[in-house]
Amino acid sequence: MDRQSLRAHDLLWLTDTATLELDGGWPDWLTPDWLARAPLVVRRESTVEGRVPVGVRGRTRSERCKGYLGRGQVSRCVGPEELAASASGKHHAVPALAALTALAPALDAIGLAWGPTGGVGFYLACGLPVLRPDSDLDLLVRAPRQLSAQQAAALDALQHRTDCRIDIQIDTGNGAFAFAEWRRTGGQVLLKTSAGPLLCDAPWRDAA
C-alpha cells in the first residue's frame, strides 16, 4: 500500500480476513465469502498506533458490526475521492447512483475534494448488492477551511436537484459534521471526531 494514513470512510481490503477482530464475536451473516469481497470501512475512533477501527456491513441495515485490524494487514485502500468518477454514465436504474452521475459536474465545479460514501461508495468499490431503490446518496466533502458563501450555496442547491435524499458530510480534517445541520443552525453542529462527538459553534476552529 502507498497510502501513509487512513481516514474515516476509506474502504479497506485485508491480506488475511482471519486477522479481523470483531466486537461481540462473528455474526452468522458474515461469511468468509462475503468478507473476502466486501471492503471494511474506517471508523472515527482514537486507537493505539497501528490499530485501525473499522466497520463491517452486510446486505441489509441490520447487518452491521464493528471491529479492529492491524495496519499491516491492509492490502488495498480506496478513498471516497477515488470513487467519485465511478458512476459516470452508468447504473441509472438505481436512483442514488443516477443522482451521483447527475450531480458530479456541479460537485467538481465547487473546487473541493469529494466522493460518495455509505452504500453507494461501498457498491462502487466492490459491486456487492447493498443498494435499494430508496437508498440515500451519502457524500463526503473535504473542506479544511470554512466554506465560502458561494460554496455553501452551491452545496445547498445540490440537495434540491434530485428526488433522491442526499446527506452531505463536511470533513474539516479534524472531524466531520452534517452540512444540512450547519445550514439550519447557522453554525452550531455536532462534530464527529476520533475522540467522540463534540457540540460546537465553530467546527473548523473548535476541533483543531
N, C-alpha and C positions, 0 to 999 in steps of 0.2 A: 504494500500500500504506500501511496505517496502522501496522502493526507496527514498532516502533522497533528491536527487537533480535530476532535469530533464535536459536533454541535447538535443541540436538540433538533429533532426531526430528520437528522441524517438517517439513511437506511443502510443497514449492515448485513453482510453475509459472513458466515463463520467458516474457518478451516475445519472445525470439528464440532458438530452440534452437541455432542455429549459434554462439552465444556460449559454449556449454558447452565447457570444456577437460577432456579425459579423460586419465588416466594410461595410457600404453601404446597410445594410438590407439583408434579406434572399432571395437567388436566387430561381427561380422556380424549378430547378433541384434538390435542396437539400430537399428531402422529409424526414419525420420522420422515415420512414422505412430504408432509406439509412443511415441516421445518427445514427440510433440505432445499425447498424452493422459495419459501416466504422470507423476506428480509425482516430484521429486527429494527425497531425504531428507537433511536437515542432519546432518553427522557432527561428532563431537568432535575438533577439531584446532585448534591455535593457528595463525592465519594473519595476514597483514598486514591492516590496516584496509580494509574494503570487499570483501575476497575471502572467499567463502563455501565451505567444504569440503562436498561433497555425495556421496551415494551414488546409484547408478542400479541399479534392479532390473528384471529381465525376468520371464518367466513361470515360470521354474524357479530352484532354488537355485544352479545352476551359472551362471546368467546374472546376474552382478553385476559392477559396476565402480565406480570412484570417480573424482572429478574436482573441478573448481572452477568457480565462476562469479562474476561481478561483482554486488555487492549491488544495483546499479541495474537489473539485468536481471530482477529478481523482480517478477512481475506479481500474484502471489497467494500467500498463506501460510496454511496450516491447521495448527493445533497439535493434539496428541492430545486435549486437553480438549474441543475443538470437535467431535470425532468421538464423544465418549462416548455421546451420545444417538442416534446414527445407526442403531443396530441394534435399537432398541426395538421389540419385537413383529414383527420381520422376519427373514428369512433363516434360519429354524430348521433347514433341511435341512443346513446346514454346522455341524458340532459346535462349532467355535471361535466362530462368531457366536451360536449358541444359548447357549453359555456366557456370552458377554458380556451378552446380554439378561438371563439369569438372575441374574448377579452384580451388575449395575448398581445396584440399590437398596441392596445391602449396602455397595458401594463408596461410594456417595453418603453413606451414614449415618456413615462413618468421619470425614467432615469435612475431607478433604484433596482438593486438585485431582488429577484422574487422567484417564487416557484410554488408548485402545488404540494400540499401535504395531505394528511388524512387518507381516506380511502382512494381518492384519485391518484395521489402520489404513489401509494402502495401498488395500485393496479398498473400504473405506467411502468413501475420498476420491475414487476415480475409477471404481470398478466393473470394473476390468480383471481377467481371470481368473487370479488368483495363488493362490487358496486350494484346499486339498485336504482330504479327509476326516480326515487325520491332522495337519492344521496346528495348531500351538500357538496359544494366546492370550497375546500379549505385552502387558503392561500397564505403564504408567509412572505412578508415584505421586509427586507433588511434596511433599516434606517438608523445609522449610527449617530446622525444629528437630527434635531427636531424637524418634523415635516414642515415644508413651506406651505403657505396658504394655497398655492397652486397645486402642490402635490396632494394635499389633503382633499381639496375639491375634486381632483381627478379620481382619487380612490373612492370618494363618496359617490361619484357619478356611476362608477362601475356596478355598484350594488343595485342599481335601478335599470340595468340594461338587459337583464335576463330573468326568466321565470325561476331559474334555479337559485336556491338560497346560497348566499356567499358569505363565508366567515373569513375576514381578513385579520391576521395577527401581525402586529408590528414588532419586529425584533430590534432592540436598541443595541445589541451586543452584550448587554448585562442582564437582559430579561426580555419578556415579551408581554404584550397586552392586546386586548381586543380593540381594533380600530373603531368599531361601532360604539363601544362604551366611551372611548375618548371623545368622540364627536358628540355624544349625547350629554356627557357631563361637563364638557368644556375643559377637561384636563385631568380630573381625578380618575384613576384606574386601579384595577387590581393587577399588579405586575407580577408575572410568574418568573421567579429566579431560582437558581440552583439551591439557594438556602431556604426556599419556601415562598409563598405568596406575600406580597408587600403592597399595602394600600398607600398610594402616594398621589400627590398633585403634580409632580414634575418627573415623569418616568425616565427621561433622558438624564436628569441630574441625580435623582434620589438613589438610583441603583449603582451609580458609578463608584 
